[in-house]
Amino acid sequence: MDPAPAPDRRDEDGPTEAGTLDCLIIGAGPGGLTAATYLARFLRRIAVVDGGSSRARWIPESHNCPGFPFGVAGPALLRKLRDQAEAYGAPITQGRIVELRRAGDIFTACDADGRCWHARNVVLATGIVDRLPRLEGGDATLEAAIAAGAMRLCAVCDGFEASDDRLAVIAPVDDAIRHAVFLRTFSRRVDAIPERDAQPSAECAALARSAHVTVRPVASQLQYADGACTVTFADGARQQYDSVYPVLGCTAQSQLAATLGARLDENRELIVDDRQQTSIAGLYAIGDVVSALNQISVAVGHAAIAATAIHNRLPPNFREDPDSQPDGVQDLVAAKDATARMA
Ligand SMILES: Cc1cc2nc3c(=O)[nH]c(=O)nc-3n(C[C@H](O)[C@H](O)[C@H](O)COP(=O)(O)OP(=O)(O)OC[C@H]3O[C@@H](n4cnc5c(N)ncnc54)[C@H](O)[C@@H]3O)c2cc1C
């Protein structure tokens, strides 16, 4: 089933009624894929366009993802979420949206190849891009260190898995101390390593003392081998850590919304209302790109809220009106009925 109108070319005429989606979802991480499942199950005409770099692909194994008591690897979770969305007919296209504009109530989004989608609503599920430290050996070594848990990017996600390990946080000095104190729940041995030479504030220095966090000199080299990271400090000393947490900030993928004038916080993450709508009517944002906690469960919760709000905002798509529902939906529903009868 292809429930959505195909994209047209940038140089073609503007949107037609028939060629306009109920919703375009930009990004197919946990947030975007969950929104796709919900909206497809609401029998809406949707499309998903995705750049293929979900943060979840880095997750060696998540143990705080609801419903997976024995853990789930990020790529396996993405596969399941994609299978679920596609089972309800959500079309997912590989591509990177580079332009988003609005004329009246209709959004037009175009990708780098000049394909354009028109939609009454847009869900931005574009996530963030982490700023990572320079590791000897480059990207391949970085990936190996993340896969081994020797470099961890989310203390809320996997602090538990780092229990009793020798840990370090690399960040601007006050952030390094605060994150190190957070990690003291899990380990007695946590160092704060300033990203660059700077003195901590009096408050953070006191925090470090009271939490028994050692503030080390700046790192001059970071290496990974055999499941551990080794830091060489500016004073020549070396220390091996089971896990290093870099907290160096990120780039929120909010540019498309920013060009439309959507409200952003100081980290350029999107500010939304209680239905996940940005300050632009019809433009919703979910997951990491939103000013909120960066977690899978948060992204899928955002998705449920946004998708339901969008369905309720759209004109009704009553069952007896085939034009208001995606092509092929009859076959899909019949197939589901048949499967249910067989079960
Ligand atoms: C190493 C690591 C471990 C983690 N462990 C956990 C964990 O155990 N538990 C947990 O809850 N969370 C964990 N997280 C966080 C989790 O991965 C994120 O919270 C989650 O992936 C956010 O989902 P999202 O859908 O908002 O964004 P993402 O998953 O990042 O997906 C965004 C998608 O949008 C696409 N995109 C961006 N811009 C465009 C564009 N212009 N056009 C088209 N597509 C675009 C990207 O290519 C990407 O595919 C971890 C993260 C990392 C890095």
The ligand as an SDF file (V2000), in Angstrom:
LIG
                    3D

 53 58  0  0  0  0  0  0  0  0999 V2000
   25.3280    6.3860   23.1480 C   0  0  0  0  0  0  0  0  0  0  0  0
   23.8880    6.7310   23.4770 C   0  0  0  0  0  0  0  0  0  0  0  0
   23.2020    5.9300   24.3720 C   0  0  0  0  0  0  0  0  0  0  0  0
   21.8780    6.2400   24.6870 C   0  0  0  0  0  0  0  0  0  0  0  0
   21.2220    5.3890   25.5420 N   0  0  0  0  0  0  0  0  0  0  0  0
   19.9240    5.6280   25.8140 C   0  0  0  0  0  0  0  0  0  0  0  0
   19.2000    4.7630   26.6930 C   0  0  0  0  0  0  0  0  0  0  0  0
   19.7200    3.7510   27.1800 O   0  0  0  0  0  0  0  0  0  0  0  0
   17.9250    5.1000   26.9990 N   0  0  0  0  0  0  0  0  0  0  0  0
   17.3050    6.2100   26.4780 C   0  0  0  0  0  0  0  0  0  0  0  0
   16.1470    6.4680   26.7920 O   0  0  0  0  0  0  0  0  0  0  0  0
   17.9640    7.0410   25.6260 N   0  0  0  0  0  0  0  0  0  0  0  0
   19.2440    6.7720   25.2820 C   0  0  0  0  0  0  0  0  0  0  0  0
   19.9170    7.6300   24.4440 N   0  0  0  0  0  0  0  0  0  0  0  0
   19.2100    8.8070   23.9130 C   0  0  0  0  0  0  0  0  0  0  0  0
   18.2990    8.4120   22.7300 C   0  0  0  0  0  0  0  0  0  0  0  0
   19.0730    7.8260   21.7100 O   0  0  0  0  0  0  0  0  0  0  0  0
   17.5880    9.6500   22.2250 C   0  0  0  0  0  0  0  0  0  0  0  0
   16.8940   10.2780   23.2900 O   0  0  0  0  0  0  0  0  0  0  0  0
   16.5880    9.2810   21.1060 C   0  0  0  0  0  0  0  0  0  0  0  0
   17.2430    8.6610   20.0270 O   0  0  0  0  0  0  0  0  0  0  0  0
   15.8680   10.5490   20.6350 C   0  0  0  0  0  0  0  0  0  0  0  0
   14.9830   10.2060   19.6050 O   0  0  0  0  0  0  0  0  0  0  0  0
   14.5460   11.2940   18.5090 P   0  0  0  0  0  0  0  0  0  0  0  0
   13.5610   10.5680   17.6550 O   0  0  0  0  0  0  0  0  0  0  0  0
   14.1580   12.5620   19.1530 O   0  0  0  0  0  0  0  0  0  0  0  0
   15.8810   11.6550   17.6880 O   0  0  0  0  0  0  0  0  0  0  0  0
   16.9130   10.7220   16.9360 P   0  0  0  0  0  0  0  0  0  0  0  0
   16.8030    9.3090   17.3920 O   0  0  0  0  0  0  0  0  0  0  0  0
   18.2430   11.3460   17.0480 O   0  0  0  0  0  0  0  0  0  0  0  0
   16.4310   10.7610   15.4170 O   0  0  0  0  0  0  0  0  0  0  0  0
   16.4670   11.9420   14.6740 C   0  0  0  0  0  0  0  0  0  0  0  0
   16.3870   11.5780   13.1990 C   0  0  0  0  0  0  0  0  0  0  0  0
   16.1140   12.7680   12.4400 O   0  0  0  0  0  0  0  0  0  0  0  0
   16.9050   12.7410   11.2710 C   0  0  0  0  0  0  0  0  0  0  0  0
   17.0440   14.1230   10.7780 N   0  0  0  0  0  0  0  0  0  0  0  0
   17.6330   15.1820   11.3780 C   0  0  0  0  0  0  0  0  0  0  0  0
   17.5330   16.2780   10.5990 N   0  0  0  0  0  0  0  0  0  0  0  0
   16.8740   15.8890    9.4760 C   0  0  0  0  0  0  0  0  0  0  0  0
   16.4770   16.5530    8.2880 C   0  0  0  0  0  0  0  0  0  0  0  0
   16.7160   17.8690    8.1020 N   0  0  0  0  0  0  0  0  0  0  0  0
   15.8250   15.8550    7.3290 N   0  0  0  0  0  0  0  0  0  0  0  0
   15.5500   14.5240    7.4940 C   0  0  0  0  0  0  0  0  0  0  0  0
   15.9070   13.8370    8.6170 N   0  0  0  0  0  0  0  0  0  0  0  0
   16.5600   14.5140    9.5950 C   0  0  0  0  0  0  0  0  0  0  0  0
   18.2160   12.1330   11.7210 C   0  0  0  0  0  0  0  0  0  0  0  0
   18.9630   11.6490   10.6040 O   0  0  0  0  0  0  0  0  0  0  0  0
   17.7170   11.0320   12.6580 C   0  0  0  0  0  0  0  0  0  0  0  0
   17.4940    9.8140   11.9480 O   0  0  0  0  0  0  0  0  0  0  0  0
   21.2420    7.3660   24.1120 C   0  0  0  0  0  0  0  0  0  0  0  0
   21.9380    8.1640   23.2020 C   0  0  0  0  0  0  0  0  0  0  0  0
   23.2490    7.8590   22.8800 C   0  0  0  0  0  0  0  0  0  0  0  0
   23.9690    8.7280   21.8900 C   0  0  0  0  0  0  0  0  0  0  0  0
  1  2  1  0
  2  3  1  0
  2 52  2  0
  3  4  2  0
  4  5  1  0
  4 50  1  0
  5  6  2  0
  6  7  1  0
  6 13  1  0
  7  8  2  0
  7  9  1  0
  9 10  1  0
 10 11  2  0
 10 12  1  0
 12 13  2  0
 13 14  1  0
 14 15  1  0
 14 50  1  0
 15 16  1  0
 16 17  1  0
 16 18  1  0
 18 19  1  0
 18 20  1  0
 20 21  1  0
 20 22  1  0
 22 23  1  0
 23 24  1  0
 24 25  2  0
 24 26  1  0
 24 27  1  0
 27 28  1  0
 28 29  2  0
 28 30  1  0
 28 31  1  0
 31 32  1  0
 32 33  1  0
 33 34  1  0
 33 48  1  0
 34 35  1  0
 35 36  1  0
 35 46  1  0
 36 37  1  0
 36 45  1  0
 37 38  2  0
 38 39  1  0
 39 40  1  0
 39 45  2  0
 40 41  1  0
 40 42  2  0
 42 43  1  0
 43 44  2  0
 44 45  1  0
 46 47  1  0
 46 48  1  0
 48 49  1  0
 50 51  2  0
 51 52  1  0
 52 53  1  0
M  END
$$$$
